[in-house]
């Protein structure tokens, strides 16, 4: 079968010999120096001398290049079909195979040369499918002309001007598009014309790297239609209306606030009609909720025109605004700049449905919000029982520089197909300004496209010219259809430009003088589309004027209303959890204890294994010891204390999720929450069987990818969706959290203050100087204490009935040292009327220390607190708590300190 890999290039190398003698098309590459990657254009010109007809070349002397994968597979399948039944393939292929094996041809009218022509035409079509995007008209500024690959030159395959009006049959077996069986015979001219329209217009498609035939055929059916896609008059009027809204919104802001930073969308205004049409199409295909994450550029336009945040509220924020007053439990926090804020809205669609849109607040750190959005989407799918992952979808908007440069993009992409992290596909839209702040693409990435990182997932990529609004709409709709069909990621690369600098008061000509000389004279996408519609006669000048006047009138009315606008609390807390207290409201202390009989019952459930299950003998011993602990109520260690906390929360109806590197077993082989049958490899998780008919995701423990930034961000987003869930992330070692520092700094420690969003995320950081080296010792406790929002000049109220100190701090940092402390601190995350992040300095050596064990009925628990120079909020609150008795305070930092303490104090 190996000969097919050569056979798939049957005409290619043979026809290369004709190039030196002339042909119909010759490639002339014009390279224009510029500050971006080189874009080249091949100009075809006719020569007087036609290329001679190539001679057949022995298959053994042929080699394959770009068709080494998919076409050879196709040919192998075609040969198998021919061997089984020669009548099952087209007559031309029947003769080809007969000629190859030395049999007589069945039809004397089909010569070997005709078979070679069919092979050459097949190669030409495949060349367009693979490399057509290299010739697509993607850059609206026309700054660069890219070099067209030789594979797209028909002369390379031996075709001459005399062949243009000859008819060729393209139908072959089990393919779609131009290679489908039901396509009629076509002339070479019509084939080339349609190939140019499909692959070299305003959209460049990259999908032939996908190894799945079904997916490739689906895309070919969408791309290689018999005639080019055209929108009717009604659709064009809708697209025009949305483009006018997008453009005039930016113009209005620029007129009213000439010196304000707004990070406008000028140059990429077609994003708005593209997103709207994408959401409309997604709603038609069953999507009910979309979670959006995006950077600052264009955010205000998306907020106003897509998510429908009240325009008067946006304008009020530009003018300084008025904070809400006279509200019970009012909490305004420190606030954030207007282009970082989020909101949510139930938006009606063009098809008559409603879709819930949530735009997640984010910091200036580009792409940091990506895993947060994906995690929040996954949580929505769990709570809405969206098992097929078709009702809740994530949409991420990126910049070209950040998509290629930020590592968290890759971390987030690689969560997409993991069982406990997948969301059924994310739609990525790259607003490609062709410059990142002041950095040219040639200095910002090593790859040709900024989207090349997505090829690692075999995600299709649609590059689209941002000046062609209909092409943008088509690409966005196609992305929605792909996501709902194949439940995997897809990328839309919106190649546009930035009309102004990084912000509106920045001077871009300092670093990109040539680009901005062109931009100053370049018409807007709206002007281009208006001219197109006027030329077509489908829309009259009066129609355009009427829409523009309507939009202008509404913008001015909203501007006047903004002067008296006073935000309501629901505007600030669009996803505020009903019944939960703000930092300004007193929350009563709740009991976190559990009755002994309940502990006994759940304890038996989590220590009992199926009779036919054969765990590792060491793990079996661990579970036998745990069962003994539950039976006697004595000697309970850290792992069983944690498992009991999880089990009792599950019994109470709460969702529990634990994620991180190696958490199923535990870094220190202490947890063993997932057991493996030593004979069959079958897995068993006792905590999945605490209650009858337990939802398989109600308790989730999952080893994560080797990522801190991406996975911690994912779990943060997951925890933000519903307060009635214990969501935990465990670092392999405490200081491995360094890799996720942006999440700690910009979200966990400050998110409530900036964006008024609470989270009860628990972070477990193994900590302790146990002689394992610097990277495996300190969890950098001092960092988290320094980030604690505790005013050192304010003495907190110590009366237990009036104390709000924990509510007013930004998070809690604890160093619990007994299983009882750990049990209660986990349960307290759920049994309170507010939510705070919890940073736990979890032990390593103490996980199995006998002095750390406890009795189930023990009411008086020794509390050992690790005290530093910083007097932490949590330490103060616990030491004054009437519900716990403090018997010892000892400064213990190293392993020897703990041993000295235990030898002095005993048990």
C-alpha positions in Angstrom: 0.0 0.0 0.0 3.0 2.3 0.4 3.0 3.2 -3.3 0.0 5.5 -2.7 2.0 8.0 -0.9 4.0 8.4 -4.0 0.9 8.0 -6.2 -0.8 11.0 -4.6 1.8 13.2 -6.3 1.5 11.5 -9.7 1.3 14.8 -11.7 3.1 17.1 -9.3 6.7 16.3 -10.0 6.1 15.5 -13.6 4.6 18.9 -14.1 7.4 20.7 -12.2 9.6 19.9 -15.2 7.3 22.0 -17.4 7.7 25.1 -15.4 11.1 26.0 -16.8 9.6 25.9 -20.3 6.7 28.3 -19.5 3.1 27.9 -18.6 -0.2 29.6 -18.2 0.5 31.0 -14.8 3.8 32.2 -13.4 4.3 33.3 -9.9 5.7 36.8 -9.4 6.2 37.6 -5.7 6.2 41.2 -4.7 7.5 41.7 -1.1 6.7 45.0 0.4 8.9 45.8 3.5 6.8 46.6 6.5 6.7 46.4 10.2 4.6 43.3 10.3 5.0 39.8 8.8 5.5 39.8 5.1 2.3 39.4 3.1 3.0 38.4 -0.5 0.8 38.3 -3.6 1.2 36.1 -6.6 0.3 37.8 -9.8 -0.8 35.4 -12.6 0.0 36.3 -16.2 -0.5 34.5 -19.4 2.4 33.5 -21.6 2.4 33.2 -25.3 4.0 29.9 -25.2 2.0 27.1 -23.8 3.6 24.4 -21.6 4.1 21.1 -23.3 2.0 18.2 -22.2 3.9 16.4 -19.4 5.0 12.8 -19.9 3.9 10.1 -17.4 6.4 9.5 -14.6 6.9 6.1 -12.9 5.1 6.1 -9.5 8.3 4.9 -7.8 10.0 8.1 -8.7 7.3 10.4 -7.2 7.3 11.8 -3.7 4.6 13.6 -1.7 4.8 16.9 0.1 1.8 18.7 1.6 -0.6 15.8 0.8 1.4 13.2 2.7 -1.4 12.6 5.1 -5.0 13.0 4.1 -4.9 12.3 0.4 -2.8 9.2 0.8 -5.3 7.9 3.3 -8.1 8.6 0.8 -6.2 6.8 -2.0 -5.6 3.8 0.2 -9.3 3.6 0.9 -10.1 4.0 -2.7 -7.8 1.2 -3.7 -9.3 -1.1 -1.1 -12.8 -0.4 -2.6 -11.5 -1.0 -6.1 -9.9 -4.3 -5.1 -13.2 -5.5 -3.5 -15.4 -4.3 -6.4 -13.9 -2.4 -9.4 -17.4 -1.1 -10.2 -17.6 0.8 -6.9 -15.2 3.5 -8.1 -15.3 5.9 -11.0 -14.3 4.5 -14.4 -11.2 6.8 -14.5 -10.0 5.4 -11.2 -10.7 1.8 -12.4 -8.5 2.4 -15.4 -5.8 4.0 -13.3 -5.6 1.0 -11.0 -5.7 -1.4 -13.9 -2.8 0.5 -15.6 -0.8 0.4 -12.4 -1.1 -3.3 -11.9 -0.7 -4.1 -15.5 -4.2 -5.0 -16.5 -6.0 -3.9 -19.6 -8.1 -0.8 -19.3 -11.9 -1.4 -19.6 -12.4 1.8 -21.6 -10.1 2.4 -24.5 -11.4 6.0 -24.6 -9.7 6.9 -21.3 -6.0 7.1 -21.7 -3.2 7.1 -19.1 -2.7 10.8 -19.9 -6.3 11.5 -18.9 -5.8 9.7 -15.7 -2.8 11.8 -14.9 -4.8 15.0 -15.6 -7.4 13.8 -13.1 -4.7 13.3 -10.6 -3.1 16.7 -11.2 -6.5 18.4 -10.9 -7.1 16.5 -7.6 -3.7 17.9 -6.4 -4.6 21.4 -7.4 -7.9 21.3 -5.5 -6.2 19.9 -2.5 -3.6 22.6 -2.7 -6.3 25.3 -2.4 -7.8 23.5 0.5 -4.5 23.4 2.3 -2.8 26.6 1.3 -5.6 28.8 -0.1 -5.5 31.0 3.0 -2.1 32.1 1.9 -3.7 33.9 -1.0 -6.8 35.2 0.8 -7.3 39.0 0.9 -7.1 39.3 4.7 -5.3 42.6 5.4 -7.8 45.5 5.1 -4.9 48.0 4.9 -3.1 46.2 2.1 0.2 46.9 3.8 1.8 43.6 3.0 1.6 41.1 0.1 2.4 37.6 1.0 4.3 35.1 -1.2 1.9 32.7 -2.8 3.0 29.0 -2.5 3.9 27.3 -5.7 1.3 24.7 -5.0 -1.4 27.2 -6.0 0.1 27.7 -9.5 -1.9 25.7 -12.1 1.1 25.7 -14.3 2.9 23.5 -11.7 0.4 20.8 -12.6 0.9 21.1 -16.4 -2.3 23.0 -17.2 -2.2 25.5 -20.0 -4.4 28.2 -21.4 -5.8 25.7 -23.8 -7.1 23.6 -20.8 -9.2 26.4 -19.3 -12.4 25.6 -21.1 -12.0 21.8 -21.1 -14.3 19.8 -18.9 -13.1 17.7 -16.1 -14.8 15.3 -13.8 -14.0 15.9 -10.1 -16.2 13.3 -8.4 -14.4 10.8 -6.2 -15.2 8.5 -3.4 -16.3 9.5 0.2 -15.3 13.2 0.0 -17.2 16.5 0.2 -17.1 19.8 -1.5 -15.4 19.9 -4.9 -14.4 16.3 -4.5 -17.9 15.0 -3.9 -19.4 12.3 -6.1 -22.5 14.3 -7.0 -20.7 17.3 -8.5 -21.2 17.7 -12.3 -18.5 17.9 -14.8 -16.9 21.4 -14.8 -14.5 23.3 -16.9 -11.1 24.1 -15.5 -12.0 27.8 -15.6 -15.1 27.4 -13.5 -13.2 25.2 -11.1 -10.4 27.7 -10.6 -12.9 30.6 -10.3 -14.8 28.8 -7.6 -11.7 27.7 -5.8 -10.5 31.4 -5.7 -13.9 32.5 -4.4 -14.1 29.8 -1.7 -10.5 29.9 -0.4 -8.9 33.2 -1.5 -11.5 35.8 -0.8 -12.1 37.6 2.4 -11.9 34.5 4.5 -8.9 32.2 4.7 -9.7 28.7 6.1 -7.2 26.6 8.0 -8.6 23.1 8.7 -6.7 20.5 6.7 -4.4 19.8 9.6 -7.5 18.1 11.3 -7.1 14.4 11.0 -10.8 13.7 11.3 -12.4 13.1 7.9 -15.9 13.8 9.1 -14.9 17.3 10.4 -13.0 18.1 7.2 -15.9 17.0 5.0 -18.3 19.1 7.1 -16.2 22.2 6.6 -15.8 21.4 2.9 -19.6 21.2 2.5 -19.9 24.7 4.1 -17.0 26.2 2.2 -17.2 24.6 -1.3 -20.8 25.4 -2.1 -21.8 25.4 -5.8 -22.3 29.2 -5.6 -20.8 31.8 -3.3 -22.8 32.6 -0.1 -25.0 35.7 -0.4 -27.2 37.4 2.2 -30.7 38.5 1.2 -31.9 42.1 1.6 -33.5 41.6 5.0 -30.3 40.1 6.5 -28.2 42.9 5.0 -30.4 45.5 6.6 -29.9 43.9 10.0 -26.2 43.7 9.5 -26.1 47.4 8.4 -28.1 48.5 11.4 -25.8 46.7 13.8 -22.7 48.1 12.1 -24.1 51.6 12.3 -24.7 51.1 16.1 -21.1 49.9 16.5 -19.6 52.8 14.6 -21.7 55.6 15.9 -21.3 54.4 19.5 -17.5 54.9 19.2 -18.0 58.2 17.4 -20.3 59.4 20.1 -17.9 58.6 22.9 -15.0 60.3 21.0 -17.1 63.4 20.6 -18.3 63.7 24.2 -15.1 62.6 26.0 -12.3 63.6 23.7 -9.4 63.0 26.2 -10.8 60.0 28.0 -9.3 56.5 27.7 -11.9 54.2 26.4 -9.9 51.7 24.3 -12.3 52.0 21.4 -13.1 49.5 18.7 -12.4 51.9 15.7 -10.9 49.8 12.9 -12.6 46.6 14.2 -16.2 47.7 14.4 -17.4 44.6 12.5 -16.8 42.6 15.7 -20.2 43.8 17.0 -22.4 42.6 14.1 -20.3 39.4 14.0 -20.9 38.7 17.7 -24.6 39.4 17.4 -25.1 37.2 14.5 -23.0 34.5 16.2 -25.2 34.6 19.3 -28.4 34.6 17.2 -27.2 31.5 15.4 -26.1 29.8 18.6 -29.5 30.5 20.2 -31.1 28.9 17.1 -28.9 25.8 17.7 -29.9 25.4 21.4 -27.6 27.7 23.4 -29.3 29.4 26.3 -26.4 31.0 28.1 -23.1 32.5 27.0 -20.2 33.5 29.3 -17.9 36.1 27.7 -14.4 37.1 28.5 -12.5 39.8 26.8 -9.8 42.5 27.2 -10.3 46.2 27.4 -10.3 47.0 23.7 -13.9 47.3 22.4 -15.3 46.3 25.8 -17.5 49.3 26.2 -19.0 48.7 22.7 -19.6 45.0 23.6 -21.2 46.1 26.9 -23.5 48.6 25.3 -24.4 46.9 22.0 -24.1 43.2 22.6 -24.7 42.6 26.4 -27.1 45.6 26.5 -25.7 47.3 29.6 -27.8 50.5 29.9 -26.1 53.2 27.8 -27.0 55.9 30.4 -25.0 53.9 33.0 -22.0 53.7 30.7 -22.1 57.4 30.0 -22.6 58.1 33.7 -19.4 56.2 34.5 -17.5 58.4 32.0 -18.7 61.5 33.9 -17.7 60.2 37.3 -21.1 58.8 38.1 -23.0 58.7 41.3 -22.7 55.9 43.8 -25.9 54.3 45.1 -27.1 55.6 48.5 -29.6 54.7 51.3 -29.5 51.0 50.6 -29.3 48.4 53.3 -26.1 46.5 53.3 -24.6 48.8 50.7 -21.0 47.9 49.7 -19.3 49.7 46.9 -15.8 48.5 47.3 -12.9 50.4 45.7 -14.3 50.1 42.2 -12.4 49.7 38.9 -12.1 51.5 35.6 -15.1 51.3 33.4 -13.4 49.1 30.7 -12.8 46.3 33.3 -16.3 46.0 34.6 -18.8 43.2 33.7 -22.5 42.7 33.6 -25.2 40.2 32.6 -28.4 40.5 30.6 -31.1 38.4 29.0 -31.0 39.4 25.3 -33.6 38.7 22.7 -32.3 37.2 19.5 -33.3 37.8 15.9 -34.9 34.3 15.8 -37.3 35.2 18.6 -35.5 33.5 21.5 -33.8 34.8 24.6 -30.2 34.1 25.6 -28.5 35.0 28.8 -25.2 36.8 28.4 -22.6 37.3 31.1 -19.5 39.4 30.6 -17.0 38.5 33.3 -15.0 41.4 34.9 -11.3 41.2 34.3 -8.1 43.0 35.2 -5.5 44.6 32.9 -3.6 41.4 32.7 -4.4 40.2 29.2 -5.8 36.7 28.9 -5.9 36.1 32.7 -9.7 35.9 32.5 -9.7 33.0 30.0 -9.7 30.1 32.4 -12.1 31.9 34.7 -14.7 32.1 31.9 -14.2 28.5 31.0 -14.6 27.4 34.7 -17.7 29.5 35.1 -19.2 27.9 32.0 -18.4 24.4 33.3 -20.2 25.3 36.6 -23.2 26.6 34.7 -23.4 23.3 32.8 -23.3 21.3 36.1 -26.1 23.3 37.8 -28.3 23.4 34.7 -27.8 19.6 34.1 -26.4 20.4 30.7 -24.9 17.0 30.2 -24.4 17.4 26.4 -22.8 20.8 27.0 -24.9 22.4 24.3 -26.9 24.9 26.4 -24.0 26.9 28.0 -21.1 28.2 25.9 -18.0 30.2 26.5 -16.8 32.9 24.1 -13.3 34.4 24.6 -12.1 37.6 22.8 -8.4 38.0 22.5 -5.8 40.4 21.1 -3.4 39.2 18.5 -0.3 39.9 20.6 -1.7 38.3 23.8 -3.1 35.2 22.0 0.3 34.4 20.7 2.4 35.6 23.7 0.5 34.7 26.9 1.1 31.2 28.2 -2.3 31.1 29.9 -3.9 30.9 26.5 -2.1 27.6 25.9 -3.0 26.4 29.4 -6.6 27.2 28.8 -6.7 25.6 25.4 -5.4 22.3 26.8 -8.2 22.1 29.3 -10.7 21.9 26.5 -10.7 18.1 26.0 -10.0 17.0 29.6 -13.0 15.1 31.1 -13.4 17.2 34.2 -12.7 20.6 32.5 -14.2 20.4 29.1 -17.1 22.8 28.3 -18.0 21.3 24.9 -15.9 23.8 23.0 -15.0 27.5 23.3 -15.3 30.0 20.5 -12.2 32.2 20.3 -12.4 35.6 18.5 -9.0 37.3 18.0 -9.3 41.0 17.3 -6.2 41.2 15.3 -5.0 44.8 15.2 -1.7 43.7 13.5 0.2 45.5 16.2 0.4 44.9 20.0 0.7 48.3 21.8 3.8 49.4 19.9 5.2 45.9 19.0 5.1 44.6 15.5 4.1 41.0 14.9 7.6 40.1 13.7 8.9 41.0 17.1 5.9 39.5 19.0 5.8 36.0 17.6 7.7 33.4 15.7 4.8 31.9 13.9 3.1 33.1 10.7 -0.3 33.7 12.3 -1.0 34.8 15.9 -3.5 31.9 16.0 -1.1 29.1 15.3 -1.1 28.1 18.9 -4.6 26.7 18.4 -3.4 24.2 15.8 -2.2 22.1 18.7 -5.9 21.3 19.3 -6.7 20.7 15.7 -9.1 23.6 16.0 -10.3 25.1 12.7 -9.2 28.7 12.2 -11.1 31.2 10.1 -9.0 34.3 9.1 -11.3 37.0 8.0 -10.9 40.6 6.6 -12.3 42.9 9.2 -13.4 45.4 6.5 -15.8 42.8 5.0 -18.7 42.8 7.4 -20.6 40.0 5.6 -17.5 37.8 5.7 -17.1 38.5 9.4 -20.7 37.6 10.0 -20.4 34.4 7.9 -17.2 33.3 9.8 -18.9 33.9 13.2 -22.0 32.0 12.2 -19.9 29.1 11.0 -17.9 29.1 14.3 -21.2 28.8 16.2 -22.3 25.9 14.0 -19.0 24.1 14.4 -19.1 24.4 18.2 -22.6 23.1 18.4 -21.9 20.2 15.9 -18.5 19.0 17.1 -18.3 20.4 20.7 -14.8 21.6 20.3 -12.8 24.8 20.1 -12.9 27.0 17.0 -11.0 30.3 16.2 -12.1 33.4 14.3 -9.1 35.6 13.4 -10.6 39.1 12.8 -7.8 40.8 10.8 -8.5 44.5 11.3 -6.6 47.6 12.5 -6.5 50.1 15.3 -7.4 53.5 14.1 -5.9 55.3 17.1 -3.0 54.3 19.4 -3.1 51.9 22.3 -5.5 54.3 23.8 -7.0 57.4 22.4 -4.4 59.8 23.8 -1.5 57.7 22.6 0.5 58.7 19.4 1.0 55.6 17.3 3.0 57.2 14.5 6.1 57.2 16.8 6.5 53.5 16.1 4.2 52.7 13.1 4.4 55.7 10.8 3.7 53.9 7.6 0.7 52.0 9.0 -0.9 55.1 10.4 -0.3 57.1 7.2 -2.5 54.5 5.5 -5.0 54.4 8.3 -5.6 58.1 8.3 -7.0 57.9 4.7 -8.6 54.5 5.0 -12.4 54.4 4.9 -14.3 52.8 7.8 -16.0 49.4 7.5 -19.3 51.2 7.6 -18.4 53.4 4.6 -17.3 50.4 2.6 -20.5 48.5 3.4 -22.8 51.4 2.7 -21.2 51.9 -0.7 -21.6 48.2 -1.5 -25.3 48.2 -0.6 -25.9 51.4 -2.6 -24.2 50.0 -5.6 -26.3 46.8 -5.3 -29.5 48.8 -5.2 -30.8 46.8 -2.2 -30.6 49.7 0.2 -31.3 53.4 -0.6 -29.4 56.4 0.7 -32.6 57.5 2.6 -32.7 54.1 4.4 -29.1 54.6 5.7 -29.9 58.1 6.8 -33.0 57.0 8.7 -31.0 54.4 10.6 -28.2 56.8 11.4 -30.6 59.4 12.7 -32.4 56.9 14.9 -29.2 55.7 16.5 -28.0 59.3 17.0 -31.2 60.3 18.7 -31.1 57.3 21.1 -27.5 58.0 22.0 -28.3 61.7 22.8 -31.3 60.8 24.8 -29.3 58.3 26.9 -26.6 60.9 27.4 -29.1 63.4 28.8 -30.5 60.7 31.1 -27.1 59.8 32.4 -26.7 63.1 34.1 -29.4 62.1 36.7 -28.6 58.4 36.7 -28.2 56.8 40.1 -27.2 53.1 39.9 -29.2 50.5 41.8 -27.5 47.8 43.7 -28.5 45.2 41.0 -26.5 47.3 38.5 -23.4 46.9 40.6 -24.1 43.3 41.6 -25.7 41.8 38.5 -24.9 38.3 39.7 -25.3 39.0 43.4 -26.3 35.9 45.3 -29.7 36.3 46.9 -29.6 36.2 50.7 -25.8 36.5 51.1 -24.5 39.3 53.2 -22.2 42.0 52.0 -19.2 43.2 54.1 -21.4 45.9 55.4 -24.0 43.4 56.9 -23.6 41.4 60.1 -23.5 37.7 59.6 -24.1 35.4 62.6 -21.7 32.6 63.5 -23.1 29.2 62.5 -22.4 25.8 64.0 -20.2 23.6 61.8 -20.5 20.5 64.0 -22.1 17.2 62.9 -23.9 14.6 65.0 -21.8 11.5 65.8 -24.4 9.1 64.3 -24.2 11.0 60.9 -20.4 10.9 61.1 -20.6 7.1 61.7 -22.9 6.5 58.7 -21.0 8.6 56.2 -17.7 7.2 57.6 -18.8 3.7 56.8 -19.8 4.7 53.3 -16.5 6.3 52.5 -14.4 3.4 53.9 -16.3 0.5 52.3 -15.1 -0.9 49.0 -17.0 -3.3 46.7 -16.4 -7.0 47.3 -15.0 -7.7 43.9 -12.7 -4.6 43.8 -9.0 -5.4 44.3 -7.1 -2.3 45.4 -3.3 -2.2 46.0 -2.6 -4.0 49.2 -1.0 -0.9 50.8 -4.1 1.1 49.9 -6.3 -1.7 51.2 -4.5 -1.4 54.5 -5.1 2.3 54.6 -8.8 1.9 54.1 -9.0 -0.9 56.7 -7.3 1.5 59.2 -9.8 4.2 58.3 -12.7 1.9 58.8 -11.2 1.1 62.2 -11.0 4.8 63.0 -14.7 5.3 62.1 -15.7 2.2 64.2 -13.8 3.2 67.3 -14.0 6.9 66.9 -10.3 7.3 67.7 -7.1 8.2 65.9 -8.7 10.0 63.1 -6.0 11.5 60.8 -5.9 14.4 58.4 -7.2 12.4 55.3 -10.2 11.0 57.1 -11.0 14.4 58.6 -11.0 15.9 55.1 -13.1 13.0 53.7 -15.6 13.4 56.5 -15.9 17.1 55.8 -16.6 16.3 52.1 -19.1 13.5 52.9 -21.1 15.5 55.4 -21.4 18.5 52.9 -22.5 16.1 50.2 -25.2 14.6 52.5 -26.4 18.2 53.1 -26.8 18.6 49.4 -23.7 20.6 48.5 -21.5 20.2 45.5 -17.8 19.4 46.3 -15.0 19.7 43.8 -11.3 19.2 44.4 -8.8 19.8 41.6 -5.1 20.1 41.1 -1.9 18.2 40.2 -2.1 14.6 41.6 -4.9 15.3 44.0 -6.7 12.0 43.5 -3.9 10.2 45.3 -2.4 13.3 47.0 1.2 14.5 46.6 2.2 12.7 49.8 0.1 9.6 49.1 -2.3 10.4 51.9 -5.7 11.0 50.3 -6.4 8.0 48.0 -9.8 9.4 47.0 -9.7 7.4 43.7 -8.6 3.7 43.9 -7.4 1.6 41.1 -8.2 -2.1 40.7 -4.9 -3.9 40.4 -6.2 -6.4 37.9 -8.7 -4.6 35.7 -7.5 -1.0 36.1 -11.1 0.0 37.0 -11.4 3.1 39.2 -13.6 3.5 42.3 -14.2 6.7 44.3 -16.0 6.0 47.7 -17.1 9.6 47.9 -19.2 9.1 44.8 -21.4 6.7 46.8 -22.3 8.7 49.9 -26.0 9.1 49.1 -28.4 7.0 47.1 -28.5 7.8 43.3 -25.7 10.4 43.8 -25.0 12.6 40.7 -21.6 11.4 39.3 -20.4 15.0 39.4 -21.8 16.0 42.8 -18.4 15.0 44.2 -15.5 15.6 41.7 -11.9 15.0 42.4 -9.7 15.4 39.4 -6.0 15.3 38.6 -5.4 18.4 36.5 -3.0 19.2 33.7 0.5 20.4 34.8 -0.8 23.9 35.1 -1.2 26.3 38.0 -2.4 29.6 36.3 -4.9 27.9 34.1 -6.3 25.4 36.5 -6.6 27.8 39.5 -8.3 30.3 37.2 -10.7 27.6 36.1 -11.6 26.6 39.7 -12.0 30.3 40.6 -14.5 30.7 37.8 -16.3 27.5 38.8 -16.6 28.8 42.4 -18.2 32.1 41.3 -21.2 30.5 39.8 -23.0 29.1 42.9 -22.2 29.7 46.6 -23.5 26.3 47.6 -20.4 24.4 46.5 -17.0 23.7 48.1 -14.5 24.3 45.3 -10.9 23.6 46.1 -7.5 23.8 44.3 -4.5 22.1 45.8 -0.9 22.9 44.7 1.5 20.0 44.4 3.8 22.0 46.7 2.9 25.3 48.3 5.3 27.5 46.4 4.1 26.0 43.0 1.4 28.6 43.4 3.9 31.1 42.1 2.9 30.1 38.6 -0.6 31.4 39.3 0.4 34.7 41.0 -1.8 36.8 38.7 -4.9 34.9 39.9 -4.0 35.6 43.5 -3.2 39.2 43.0 -5.8 40.3 40.5 -8.8 38.1 41.3 -8.7 36.2 44.6 -7.3 39.0 46.9 -9.0 41.9 45.3 -12.0 40.7 43.2 -14.6 41.5 45.8 -13.4 45.0 46.4 -13.0 45.8 42.7 -16.0 44.0 41.2 -18.2 43.1 44.1 -18.0 39.4 43.4 -17.6 36.9 46.2 -16.0 33.5 46.0 -15.5 30.8 48.6 -12.6 29.1 46.7 -10.3 27.1 49.0 -6.6 26.9 48.1 -4.5 24.2 49.7 -0.7 25.0 49.8 1.4 22.2 51.3 3.9 23.9 53.6 6.7 22.9 56.0 10.4 22.7 56.3 10.8 18.9 56.0 14.2 18.7 54.4 13.0 18.5 50.8 14.8 21.5 49.5 13.8 25.1 48.9 11.2 24.6 46.3 9.4 22.0 48.3 9.4 23.8 51.7 7.8 27.2 52.2 4.4 28.1 50.7 5.4 31.7 51.1 2.9 32.4 53.8 4.2 35.9 54.3 3.0 36.8 50.8 -0.6 36.0 51.5 -0.5 37.8 54.9 1.0 40.9 53.2 -1.9 40.9 50.7 -4.5 40.6 53.5 -6.7 43.7 53.5 -6.5 44.2 57.3 -6.2 47.8 58.5 -3.4 47.8 61.1 -4.8 51.0 62.7 -8.3 49.7 63.4 -8.9 47.5 66.4 -11.7 45.1 65.4 -14.8 44.5 67.5 -14.3 41.5 69.7 -17.9 40.9 70.9 -18.9 37.7 69.1 -22.4 39.1 68.4 -21.1 42.2 66.7 -17.9 41.0 65.1 -17.7 41.6 61.3 -13.9 41.5 60.9 -13.8 38.3 58.8 -16.5 39.8 56.5 -14.5 43.0 56.1 -11.2 41.3 55.2 -10.4 40.2 51.7 -9.6 36.6 52.4 -8.6 34.3 55.2 -5.1 32.8 55.6 -5.0 29.8 58.0 -2.5 27.3 59.3 -4.7 24.5 60.8 -2.8 21.7 62.5 -5.3 19.1 63.5 -7.9 17.1 61.5 -10.6 18.7 63.6 -9.5 22.2 62.7 -9.4 21.2 59.1 -12.8 19.5 59.2 -14.5 22.6 60.7 -12.7 25.2 58.5 -13.8 23.4 55.4 -17.4 23.1 56.6 -17.4 26.8 57.6 -16.8 27.8 54.0 -20.4 26.6 53.3 -22.1 27.2 56.7 -21.9 31.0 56.7 -23.9 33.8 55.1 -21.1 35.2 53.0 -18.1 33.8 51.0 -14.4 34.5 51.4 -11.4 32.9 49.7 -9.6 30.5 52.1 -5.8 30.1 51.9 -4.7 27.0 53.8 -1.1 26.2 54.8 -1.7 22.5 54.6 0.8 20.1 56.3 3.1 17.5 54.9 4.9 15.7 57.7 2.0 16.3 60.0 -0.4 14.4 57.8 0.3 11.2 59.6 1.8 12.5 62.9 0.2 10.6 65.8 -0.1 13.8 67.8 -2.4 15.2 65.1 -5.0 12.5 65.5 -8.2 13.1 67.3 -11.3 11.4 68.8 -14.6 11.7 67.0 -16.4 12.9 70.2 -13.7 15.2 71.3 -15.1 18.6 72.0 -12.0 20.3 73.3 -9.5 20.6 70.5 -6.0 21.7 70.9 -5.4 24.7 68.6 -1.9 25.2 67.4 -1.4 28.5 65.5 1.7 29.4 63.5 2.4 32.9 64.5 4.6 35.3 62.6 5.4 38.9 63.1 2.2 39.7 61.3 -0.8 39.2 63.6 -3.3 37.7 61.2 -7.0 38.4 61.2 -7.8 34.8 61.4 -5.6 34.2 64.4 -7.2 37.1 66.3 -10.7 35.9 65.5 -10.1 32.3 66.4 -8.4 33.2 69.7 -11.4 35.1 70.8 -14.0 32.6 69.6 -16.3 31.2 72.3 -16.8 28.0 70.3 -13.2 26.9 70.6 -10.9 26.4 73.5 -7.3 27.6 73.1 -4.9 25.5 75.2 -1.5 26.1 73.6 0.2 28.8 71.6 3.6 27.8 70.2 5.7 29.4 67.5 6.6 26.4 65.3 8.2 27.0 61.9 10.4 24.0 61.2 10.0 20.2 61.5 12.4 20.3 64.5 10.2 22.9 66.2 7.1 20.6 65.9 9.0 17.6 67.2 10.3 19.7 70.2 6.7 20.9 70.9 5.3 17.4 70.8 8.1 16.0 73.0 7.4 18.7 75.5 3.6 18.7 75.5 2.8 15.1 74.5 -0.7 14.5 73.2 
